[in-house]
Amino acid sequence: MRVLVAGATGVVGHPLVGALRARGHQVSALVRQGSRARAPEADDVMVADALDRQALLSAVSAARPEVVVHQMSALRLLRDDPAGAFALTARLRTEGTANLVAAARAAGARRLVAQSIAFAAAPAGDPAGNPVVDEDAPLYVDAPDPGWAATVRAVAELERLVLGSEDLAGVALRYGTLYGPRTAYARNGGTTQAVLAGRLPLPEGGSGITSFLHVEDAVGATVAAVESDVTGVFHVTDDDPAPAAQWLPHYARTLAGPSPRTIPAALAPRLLGWFMAHQLTAAHGAANDRARTALGWKPLRPSWRDGLGEE
């Protein structure tokens, strides 16, 4: 098939291009002008900014894809400009997605597969008593933190746009917390550096649940979605959702870093920021049963215990 990968220089997009080509697909990599030098080896490289509607229409039309894959974000900017990274990513998930849907339809594509996130569900009681939720759980669009609420609303809009086009078969893949090369959990990543410096304490109880996902498994699930005929929203996570009280000390030991100090849960939002405090104390994991059944996919790395902090 002819496949266009938008966001082809990203953490998932870059290896995805190679994986699709290895499966015999003809792959076009869509990148911004400033990222052209970092484009992966592809059958064609198309240059356009997703926020420039006309340029995007022209680039996608020239590629003539049967399937379009949306891997666009601005999270590469997180270290230098966290607020700007989240704001631009929200635009790419809303305005950029709307432009990509229009371009895919105009080019005659039949299918659109998009990256979403599996950790945007609203809390529903004690996460220790209900550790995972499925895809039908409501998203946290009314989170008390304005930044996270805006992020989740952008995710909801991306999924609405991807699934709402009558002439495009849409799939939203809600990736778990990514680890592996080029992620925040890589050896040179931001979260790793915070743990090594003793700047990521554990709120008392540490009952927030995280569902992790290795980059290789994100790529594998995306290939499966490209080649499938199913539509809908799917959690793509490993099989081992874990509370912060388990994974954070394990991660620190693997890195040979200091043990995370324990802090009162009430102080966590002030010391860590609202989002990290929420993830470590109140978040739910995500059940991957639907992706395993409908996509015929299963993680090659079923547990974060066999790799988190090692790459």
FIZA-559291 format. One record per residue (C-alpha): residue in three letters; y, x, z. Coordinates in steps of 0.2 Angstrom, whole numbers. Example, Ala and Ser with C-alpha at 12.3 -4.5 7.8 and 13.67 -1.06 7.14 Angstrom:
BEGIN
<r><resn>ALA</resn><y>-22</y><x>62</x><z>39</z></r>
<r><resn>SER</resn><y>-5</y><x>68</x><z>36</z></r>
***
This chain:
BEGIN
<r><resn>MET</resn><y>0</y><x>0</x><z>0</z></r>
<r><resn>ARG</resn><y>18</y><x>5</x><z>-2</z></r>
<r><resn>VAL</resn><y>25</y><x>6</x><z>16</z></r>
<r><resn>LEU</resn><y>43</y><x>10</x><z>21</z></r>
<r><resn>VAL</resn><y>46</y><x>17</x><z>39</z></r>
<r><resn>ALA</resn><y>63</y><x>15</x><z>45</z></r>
<r><resn>GLY</resn><y>67</y><x>27</x><z>59</z></r>
<r><resn>ALA</resn><y>56</y><x>40</x><z>52</z></r>
<r><resn>THR</resn><y>63</y><x>54</x><z>62</z></r>
<r><resn>GLY</resn><y>59</y><x>46</x><z>79</z></r>
<r><resn>VAL</resn><y>46</y><x>49</x><z>92</z></r>
<r><resn>VAL</resn><y>34</y><x>37</x><z>84</z></r>
<r><resn>GLY</resn><y>41</y><x>36</x><z>67</z></r>
<r><resn>HIS</resn><y>39</y><x>54</x><z>63</z></r>
<r><resn>PRO</resn><y>20</y><x>55</x><z>66</z></r>
<r><resn>LEU</resn><y>17</y><x>38</x><z>59</z></r>
<r><resn>VAL</resn><y>22</y><x>43</x><z>42</z></r>
<r><resn>GLY</resn><y>9</y><x>56</x><z>42</z></r>
<r><resn>ALA</resn><y>-4</y><x>45</x><z>49</z></r>
<r><resn>LEU</resn><y>-1</y><x>31</x><z>36</z></r>
<r><resn>ARG</resn><y>-2</y><x>44</x><z>22</z></r>
<r><resn>ALA</resn><y>-18</y><x>50</x><z>28</z></r>
<r><resn>ARG</resn><y>-24</y><x>33</x><z>26</z></r>
<r><resn>GLY</resn><y>-20</y><x>33</x><z>8</z></r>
<r><resn>HIS</resn><y>-4</y><x>23</x><z>9</z></r>
<r><resn>GLN</resn><y>12</y><x>28</x><z>-1</z></r>
<r><resn>VAL</resn><y>25</y><x>30</x><z>12</z></r>
<r><resn>SER</resn><y>44</y><x>31</x><z>10</z></r>
<r><resn>ALA</resn><y>54</y><x>38</x><z>25</z></r>
<r><resn>LEU</resn><y>70</y><x>29</x><z>29</z></r>
<r><resn>VAL</resn><y>82</y><x>41</x><z>38</z></r>
<r><resn>ARG</resn><y>101</y><x>42</x><z>41</z></r>
<r><resn>GLN</resn><y>111</y><x>56</x><z>32</z></r>
<r><resn>GLY</resn><y>113</y><x>66</x><z>48</z></r>
<r><resn>SER</resn><y>94</y><x>66</x><z>51</z></r>
<r><resn>ARG</resn><y>89</y><x>70</x><z>33</z></r>
<r><resn>ALA</resn><y>84</y><x>88</x><z>37</z></r>
<r><resn>ARG</resn><y>72</y><x>82</x><z>51</z></r>
<r><resn>ALA</resn><y>63</y><x>69</x><z>39</z></r>
<r><resn>PRO</resn><y>44</y><x>70</x><z>39</z></r>
<r><resn>GLU</resn><y>34</y><x>75</x><z>24</z></r>
<r><resn>ALA</resn><y>34</y><x>58</x><z>14</z></r>
<r><resn>ASP</resn><y>31</y><x>52</x><z>-4</z></r>
<r><resn>ASP</resn><y>50</y><x>48</x><z>-4</z></r>
<r><resn>VAL</resn><y>64</y><x>50</x><z>7</z></r>
<r><resn>MET</resn><y>77</y><x>36</x><z>7</z></r>
<r><resn>VAL</resn><y>94</y><x>39</x><z>15</z></r>
<r><resn>ALA</resn><y>104</y><x>24</x><z>23</z></r>
<r><resn>ASP</resn><y>111</y><x>19</x><z>39</z></r>
<r><resn>ALA</resn><y>104</y><x>2</x><z>45</z></r>
<r><resn>LEU</resn><y>121</y><x>-4</x><z>51</z></r>
<r><resn>ASP</resn><y>127</y><x>-2</x><z>33</z></r>
<r><resn>ARG</resn><y>120</y><x>-18</x><z>25</z></r>
<r><resn>GLN</resn><y>123</y><x>-13</x><z>7</z></r>
<r><resn>ALA</resn><y>117</y><x>4</x><z>8</z></r>
<r><resn>LEU</resn><y>101</y><x>-2</x><z>17</z></r>
<r><resn>LEU</resn><y>98</y><x>-15</x><z>4</z></r>
<r><resn>SER</resn><y>100</y><x>-2</x><z>-10</z></r>
<r><resn>ALA</resn><y>88</y><x>10</x><z>-1</z></r>
<r><resn>VAL</resn><y>74</y><x>-2</x><z>3</z></r>
<r><resn>SER</resn><y>75</y><x>-10</x><z>-14</z></r>
<r><resn>ALA</resn><y>73</y><x>7</x><z>-22</z></r>
<r><resn>ALA</resn><y>57</y><x>10</x><z>-12</z></r>
<r><resn>ARG</resn><y>49</y><x>-7</x><z>-16</z></r>
<r><resn>PRO</resn><y>39</y><x>-8</x><z>-1</z></r>
<r><resn>GLU</resn><y>25</y><x>-21</x><z>3</z></r>
<r><resn>VAL</resn><y>26</y><x>-17</x><z>21</z></r>
<r><resn>VAL</resn><y>42</y><x>-12</x><z>31</z></r>
<r><resn>VAL</resn><y>40</y><x>-4</x><z>48</z></r>
<r><resn>HIS</resn><y>55</y><x>-4</x><z>60</z></r>
<r><resn>GLN</resn><y>55</y><x>11</x><z>72</z></r>
<r><resn>MET</resn><y>74</y><x>12</x><z>74</z></r>
<r><resn>SER</resn><y>83</y><x>17</x><z>90</z></r>
<r><resn>ALA</resn><y>96</y><x>28</x><z>96</z></r>
<r><resn>LEU</resn><y>87</y><x>34</x><z>111</z></r>
<r><resn>ARG</resn><y>88</y><x>52</x><z>105</z></r>
<r><resn>LEU</resn><y>106</y><x>52</x><z>113</z></r>
<r><resn>LEU</resn><y>100</y><x>47</x><z>131</z></r>
<r><resn>ARG</resn><y>102</y><x>65</x><z>138</z></r>
<r><resn>ASP</resn><y>120</y><x>67</x><z>132</z></r>
<r><resn>ASP</resn><y>126</y><x>49</x><z>132</z></r>
<r><resn>PRO</resn><y>115</y><x>36</x><z>141</z></r>
<r><resn>ALA</resn><y>127</y><x>22</x><z>139</z></r>
<r><resn>GLY</resn><y>130</y><x>25</x><z>121</z></r>
<r><resn>ALA</resn><y>112</y><x>27</x><z>117</z></r>
<r><resn>PHE</resn><y>108</y><x>10</x><z>125</z></r>
<r><resn>ALA</resn><y>123</y><x>2</x><z>116</z></r>
<r><resn>LEU</resn><y>119</y><x>9</x><z>99</z></r>
<r><resn>THR</resn><y>100</y><x>5</x><z>101</z></r>
<r><resn>ALA</resn><y>105</y><x>-13</x><z>105</z></r>
<r><resn>ARG</resn><y>115</y><x>-14</x><z>89</z></r>
<r><resn>LEU</resn><y>100</y><x>-7</x><z>79</z></r>
<r><resn>ARG</resn><y>89</y><x>-21</x><z>87</z></r>
<r><resn>THR</resn><y>101</y><x>-35</x><z>83</z></r>
<r><resn>GLU</resn><y>112</y><x>-31</x><z>68</z></r>
<r><resn>GLY</resn><y>101</y><x>-17</x><z>61</z></r>
<r><resn>THR</resn><y>86</y><x>-28</x><z>62</z></r>
<r><resn>ALA</resn><y>95</y><x>-42</x><z>54</z></r>
<r><resn>ASN</resn><y>100</y><x>-30</x><z>40</z></r>
<r><resn>LEU</resn><y>82</y><x>-24</x><z>38</z></r>
<r><resn>VAL</resn><y>75</y><x>-41</x><z>37</z></r>
<r><resn>ALA</resn><y>87</y><x>-45</x><z>23</z></r>
<r><resn>ALA</resn><y>83</y><x>-29</x><z>14</z></r>
<r><resn>ALA</resn><y>64</y><x>-32</x><z>16</z></r>
<r><resn>ARG</resn><y>65</y><x>-49</x><z>9</z></r>
<r><resn>ALA</resn><y>76</y><x>-44</x><z>-5</z></r>
<r><resn>ALA</resn><y>64</y><x>-30</x><z>-10</z></r>
<r><resn>GLY</resn><y>50</y><x>-42</x><z>-10</z></r>
<r><resn>ALA</resn><y>41</y><x>-35</x><z>5</z></r>
<r><resn>ARG</resn><y>27</y><x>-47</x><z>12</z></r>
<r><resn>ARG</resn><y>26</y><x>-39</x><z>30</z></r>
<r><resn>LEU</resn><y>37</y><x>-32</x><z>44</z></r>
<r><resn>VAL</resn><y>31</y><x>-23</x><z>59</z></r>
<r><resn>ALA</resn><y>43</y><x>-18</x><z>72</z></r>
<r><resn>GLN</resn><y>44</y><x>-8</x><z>88</z></r>
<r><resn>SER</resn><y>48</y><x>-18</x><z>104</z></r>
<r><resn>ILE</resn><y>45</y><x>-14</x><z>123</z></r>
<r><resn>ALA</resn><y>32</y><x>-20</x><z>135</z></r>
<r><resn>PHE</resn><y>42</y><x>-18</x><z>151</z></r>
<r><resn>ALA</resn><y>55</y><x>-31</x><z>149</z></r>
<r><resn>ALA</resn><y>47</y><x>-45</x><z>157</z></r>
<r><resn>ALA</resn><y>55</y><x>-54</x><z>172</z></r>
<r><resn>PRO</resn><y>48</y><x>-51</x><z>189</z></r>
<r><resn>ALA</resn><y>36</y><x>-65</x><z>195</z></r>
<r><resn>GLY</resn><y>32</y><x>-63</x><z>213</z></r>
<r><resn>ASP</resn><y>24</y><x>-47</x><z>221</z></r>
<r><resn>PRO</resn><y>18</y><x>-35</x><z>207</z></r>
<r><resn>ALA</resn><y>4</y><x>-29</x><z>218</z></r>
<r><resn>GLY</resn><y>-3</y><x>-46</x><z>218</z></r>
<r><resn>ASN</resn><y>0</y><x>-50</x><z>200</z></r>
<r><resn>PRO</resn><y>0</y><x>-32</x><z>192</z></r>
<r><resn>VAL</resn><y>0</y><x>-37</x><z>174</z></r>
<r><resn>VAL</resn><y>8</y><x>-51</x><z>163</z></r>
<r><resn>ASP</resn><y>4</y><x>-56</x><z>145</z></r>
<r><resn>GLU</resn><y>15</y><x>-59</x><z>130</z></r>
<r><resn>ASP</resn><y>19</y><x>-76</x><z>136</z></r>
<r><resn>ALA</resn><y>29</y><x>-71</x><z>151</z></r>
<r><resn>PRO</resn><y>47</y><x>-74</x><z>150</z></r>
<r><resn>LEU</resn><y>59</y><x>-59</x><z>146</z></r>
<r><resn>TYR</resn><y>71</y><x>-53</x><z>159</z></r>
<r><resn>VAL</resn><y>87</y><x>-59</x><z>149</z></r>
<r><resn>ASP</resn><y>96</y><x>-64</x><z>165</z></r>
<r><resn>ALA</resn><y>93</y><x>-47</x><z>175</z></r>
<r><resn>PRO</resn><y>106</y><x>-44</x><z>188</z></r>
<r><resn>ASP</resn><y>111</y><x>-27</x><z>180</z></r>
<r><resn>PRO</resn><y>122</y><x>-30</x><z>165</z></r>
<r><resn>GLY</resn><y>116</y><x>-15</x><z>155</z></r>
<r><resn>TRP</resn><y>97</y><x>-20</x><z>157</z></r>
<r><resn>ALA</resn><y>101</y><x>-39</x><z>153</z></r>
<r><resn>ALA</resn><y>110</y><x>-33</x><z>137</z></r>
<r><resn>THR</resn><y>95</y><x>-22</x><z>132</z></r>
<r><resn>VAL</resn><y>82</y><x>-36</x><z>135</z></r>
<r><resn>ARG</resn><y>93</y><x>-49</x><z>126</z></r>
<r><resn>ALA</resn><y>93</y><x>-37</x><z>111</z></r>
<r><resn>VAL</resn><y>74</y><x>-35</x><z>112</z></r>
<r><resn>ALA</resn><y>73</y><x>-54</x><z>112</z></r>
<r><resn>GLU</resn><y>84</y><x>-55</x><z>97</z></r>
<r><resn>LEU</resn><y>74</y><x>-42</x><z>87</z></r>
<r><resn>GLU</resn><y>58</y><x>-52</x><z>90</z></r>
<r><resn>ARG</resn><y>66</y><x>-68</x><z>85</z></r>
<r><resn>LEU</resn><y>72</y><x>-60</x><z>69</z></r>
<r><resn>VAL</resn><y>56</y><x>-52</x><z>65</z></r>
<r><resn>LEU</resn><y>45</y><x>-67</x><z>68</z></r>
<r><resn>GLY</resn><y>57</y><x>-80</x><z>62</z></r>
<r><resn>SER</resn><y>57</y><x>-76</x><z>43</z></r>
<r><resn>GLU</resn><y>47</y><x>-89</x><z>33</z></r>
<r><resn>ASP</resn><y>43</y><x>-77</x><z>19</z></r>
<r><resn>LEU</resn><y>39</y><x>-61</x><z>29</z></r>
<r><resn>ALA</resn><y>24</y><x>-60</x><z>40</z></r>
<r><resn>GLY</resn><y>31</y><x>-52</x><z>56</z></r>
<r><resn>VAL</resn><y>23</y><x>-42</x><z>70</z></r>
<r><resn>ALA</resn><y>32</y><x>-36</x><z>86</z></r>
<r><resn>LEU</resn><y>23</y><x>-22</x><z>95</z></r>
<r><resn>ARG</resn><y>28</y><x>-20</x><z>113</z></r>
<r><resn>TYR</resn><y>25</y><x>-2</x><z>117</z></r>
<r><resn>GLY</resn><y>22</y><x>3</x><z>135</z></r>
<r><resn>THR</resn><y>31</y><x>17</x><z>143</z></r>
<r><resn>LEU</resn><y>28</y><x>31</x><z>130</z></r>
<r><resn>TYR</resn><y>22</y><x>49</x><z>135</z></r>
<r><resn>GLY</resn><y>17</y><x>64</x><z>125</z></r>
<r><resn>PRO</resn><y>27</y><x>75</x><z>113</z></r>
<r><resn>ARG</resn><y>46</y><x>72</x><z>112</z></r>
<r><resn>THR</resn><y>46</y><x>59</x><z>125</z></r>
<r><resn>ALA</resn><y>55</y><x>59</x><z>142</z></r>
<r><resn>TYR</resn><y>38</y><x>63</x><z>150</z></r>
<r><resn>ALA</resn><y>35</y><x>78</x><z>139</z></r>
<r><resn>ARG</resn><y>36</y><x>95</x><z>147</z></r>
<r><resn>ASN</resn><y>54</y><x>97</x><z>142</z></r>
<r><resn>GLY</resn><y>59</y><x>79</x><z>144</z></r>
<r><resn>GLY</resn><y>72</y><x>71</x><z>155</z></r>
<r><resn>THR</resn><y>60</y><x>63</x><z>167</z></r>
<r><resn>THR</resn><y>50</y><x>79</x><z>169</z></r>
<r><resn>GLN</resn><y>65</y><x>89</x><z>173</z></r>
<r><resn>ALA</resn><y>70</y><x>76</x><z>186</z></r>
<r><resn>VAL</resn><y>53</y><x>77</x><z>194</z></r>
<r><resn>LEU</resn><y>53</y><x>96</x><z>194</z></r>
<r><resn>ALA</resn><y>71</y><x>96</x><z>202</z></r>
<r><resn>GLY</resn><y>66</y><x>84</x><z>215</z></r>
<r><resn>ARG</resn><y>78</y><x>71</x><z>209</z></r>
<r><resn>LEU</resn><y>65</y><x>57</x><z>206</z></r>
<r><resn>PRO</resn><y>61</y><x>50</x><z>224</z></r>
<r><resn>LEU</resn><y>48</y><x>36</x><z>227</z></r>
<r><resn>PRO</resn><y>55</y><x>20</x><z>235</z></r>
<r><resn>GLU</resn><y>46</y><x>15</x><z>250</z></r>
<r><resn>GLY</resn><y>30</y><x>5</x><z>244</z></r>
<r><resn>GLY</resn><y>31</y><x>11</x><z>226</z></r>
<r><resn>SER</resn><y>24</y><x>-6</x><z>221</z></r>
<r><resn>GLY</resn><y>32</y><x>-7</x><z>204</z></r>
<r><resn>ILE</resn><y>19</y><x>-7</x><z>190</z></r>
<r><resn>THR</resn><y>20</y><x>4</x><z>174</z></r>
<r><resn>SER</resn><y>9</y><x>2</x><z>159</z></r>
<r><resn>PHE</resn><y>10</y><x>19</x><z>150</z></r>
<r><resn>LEU</resn><y>6</y><x>23</x><z>131</z></r>
<r><resn>HIS</resn><y>3</y><x>39</x><z>123</z></r>
<r><resn>VAL</resn><y>13</y><x>42</x><z>107</z></r>
<r><resn>GLU</resn><y>-4</y><x>44</x><z>97</z></r>
<r><resn>ASP</resn><y>-9</y><x>27</x><z>103</z></r>
<r><resn>ALA</resn><y>7</y><x>19</x><z>98</z></r>
<r><resn>VAL</resn><y>5</y><x>27</x><z>80</z></r>
<r><resn>GLY</resn><y>-13</y><x>20</x><z>80</z></r>
<r><resn>ALA</resn><y>-8</y><x>3</x><z>84</z></r>
<r><resn>THR</resn><y>6</y><x>3</x><z>72</z></r>
<r><resn>VAL</resn><y>-6</y><x>8</x><z>58</z></r>
<r><resn>ALA</resn><y>-18</y><x>-6</x><z>63</z></r>
<r><resn>ALA</resn><y>-3</y><x>-18</x><z>62</z></r>
<r><resn>VAL</resn><y>2</y><x>-12</x><z>45</z></r>
<r><resn>GLU</resn><y>-16</y><x>-15</x><z>38</z></r>
<r><resn>SER</resn><y>-19</y><x>-31</x><z>47</z></r>
<r><resn>ASP</resn><y>-14</y><x>-49</x><z>42</z></r>
<r><resn>VAL</resn><y>-11</y><x>-55</x><z>60</z></r>
<r><resn>THR</resn><y>7</y><x>-60</x><z>66</z></r>
<r><resn>GLY</resn><y>15</y><x>-62</x><z>83</z></r>
<r><resn>VAL</resn><y>19</y><x>-51</x><z>98</z></r>
<r><resn>PHE</resn><y>7</y><x>-39</x><z>105</z></r>
<r><resn>HIS</resn><y>8</y><x>-28</x><z>121</z></r>
<r><resn>VAL</resn><y>2</y><x>-10</x><z>116</z></r>
<r><resn>THR</resn><y>-2</y><x>-1</x><z>132</z></r>
<r><resn>ASP</resn><y>-16</y><x>9</x><z>140</z></r>
<r><resn>ASP</resn><y>-29</y><x>1</x><z>150</z></r>
<r><resn>ASP</resn><y>-23</y><x>8</x><z>167</z></r>
<r><resn>PRO</resn><y>-7</y><x>-1</x><z>174</z></r>
<r><resn>ALA</resn><y>-2</y><x>8</x><z>189</z></r>
<r><resn>PRO</resn><y>10</y><x>7</x><z>204</z></r>
<r><resn>ALA</resn><y>23</y><x>20</x><z>206</z></r>
<r><resn>ALA</resn><y>15</y><x>25</x><z>222</z></r>
<r><resn>GLN</resn><y>0</y><x>31</x><z>212</z></r>
<r><resn>TRP</resn><y>7</y><x>38</x><z>195</z></r>
<r><resn>LEU</resn><y>23</y><x>47</x><z>202</z></r>
<r><resn>PRO</resn><y>14</y><x>59</x><z>214</z></r>
<r><resn>HIS</resn><y>0</y><x>62</x><z>202</z></r>
<r><resn>TYR</resn><y>14</y><x>66</x><z>188</z></r>
<r><resn>ALA</resn><y>22</y><x>78</x><z>201</z></r>
<r><resn>ARG</resn><y>6</y><x>87</x><z>205</z></r>
<r><resn>THR</resn><y>1</y><x>89</x><z>187</z></r>
<r><resn>LEU</resn><y>18</y><x>97</x><z>184</z></r>
<r><resn>ALA</resn><y>16</y><x>108</x><z>199</z></r>
<r><resn>GLY</resn><y>32</y><x>101</x><z>205</z></r>
<r><resn>PRO</resn><y>38</y><x>96</x><z>223</z></r>
<r><resn>SER</resn><y>30</y><x>80</x><z>230</z></r>
<r><resn>PRO</resn><y>42</y><x>65</x><z>228</z></r>
<r><resn>ARG</resn><y>52</y><x>62</x><z>244</z></r>
<r><resn>THR</resn><y>51</y><x>44</x><z>250</z></r>
<r><resn>ILE</resn><y>67</y><x>34</x><z>252</z></r>
<r><resn>PRO</resn><y>71</y><x>16</x><z>259</z></r>
<r><resn>ALA</resn><y>68</y><x>3</x><z>245</z></r>
<r><resn>ALA</resn><y>85</y><x>-4</x><z>249</z></r>
<r><resn>LEU</resn><y>94</y><x>12</x><z>244</z></r>
<r><resn>ALA</resn><y>84</y><x>15</x><z>228</z></r>
<r><resn>PRO</resn><y>97</y><x>5</x><z>216</z></r>
<r><resn>ARG</resn><y>111</y><x>16</x><z>223</z></r>
<r><resn>LEU</resn><y>102</y><x>33</x><z>222</z></r>
<r><resn>LEU</resn><y>92</y><x>30</x><z>206</z></r>
<r><resn>GLY</resn><y>101</y><x>16</x><z>196</z></r>
<r><resn>TRP</resn><y>96</y><x>-2</x><z>195</z></r>
<r><resn>PHE</resn><y>84</y><x>0</x><z>181</z></r>
<r><resn>MET</resn><y>74</y><x>14</x><z>188</z></r>
<r><resn>ALA</resn><y>74</y><x>6</x><z>205</z></r>
<r><resn>HIS</resn><y>67</y><x>-10</x><z>197</z></r>
<r><resn>GLN</resn><y>53</y><x>-1</x><z>188</z></r>
<r><resn>LEU</resn><y>47</y><x>8</x><z>203</z></r>
<r><resn>THR</resn><y>48</y><x>-7</x><z>215</z></r>
<r><resn>ALA</resn><y>47</y><x>-24</x><z>206</z></r>
<r><resn>ALA</resn><y>41</y><x>-22</x><z>188</z></r>
<r><resn>HIS</resn><y>25</y><x>-29</x><z>181</z></r>
<r><resn>GLY</resn><y>13</y><x>-20</x><z>169</z></r>
<r><resn>ALA</resn><y>7</y><x>-27</x><z>153</z></r>
<r><resn>ALA</resn><y>-10</y><x>-33</x><z>148</z></r>
<r><resn>ASN</resn><y>-16</y><x>-27</x><z>131</z></r>
<r><resn>ASP</resn><y>-30</y><x>-39</x><z>128</z></r>
<r><resn>ARG</resn><y>-22</y><x>-48</x><z>114</z></r>
<r><resn>ALA</resn><y>-19</y><x>-32</x><z>104</z></r>
<r><resn>ARG</resn><y>-37</y><x>-26</x><z>107</z></r>
<r><resn>THR</resn><y>-44</y><x>-43</x><z>100</z></r>
<r><resn>ALA</resn><y>-32</y><x>-47</x><z>86</z></r>
<r><resn>LEU</resn><y>-28</y><x>-30</x><z>79</z></r>
<r><resn>GLY</resn><y>-45</y><x>-22</x><z>83</z></r>
<r><resn>TRP</resn><y>-36</y><x>-8</x><z>92</z></r>
<r><resn>LYS</resn><y>-40</y><x>1</x><z>108</z></r>
<r><resn>PRO</resn><y>-31</y><x>16</x><z>115</z></r>
<r><resn>LEU</resn><y>-39</y><x>33</x><z>112</z></r>
<r><resn>ARG</resn><y>-31</y><x>38</x><z>129</z></r>
<r><resn>PRO</resn><y>-36</y><x>23</x><z>140</z></r>
<r><resn>SER</resn><y>-28</y><x>31</x><z>156</z></r>
<r><resn>TRP</resn><y>-12</y><x>40</x><z>159</z></r>
<r><resn>ARG</resn><y>-22</y><x>50</x><z>172</z></r>
<r><resn>ASP</resn><y>-29</y><x>61</x><z>158</z></r>
<r><resn>GLY</resn><y>-13</y><x>67</x><z>150</z></r>
<r><resn>LEU</resn><y>3</y><x>62</x><z>159</z></r>
<r><resn>GLY</resn><y>13</y><x>78</x><z>162</z></r>
<r><resn>GLU</resn><y>2</y><x>89</x><z>152</z></r>
<r><resn>GLU</resn><y>11</y><x>91</x><z>135</z></r>
***
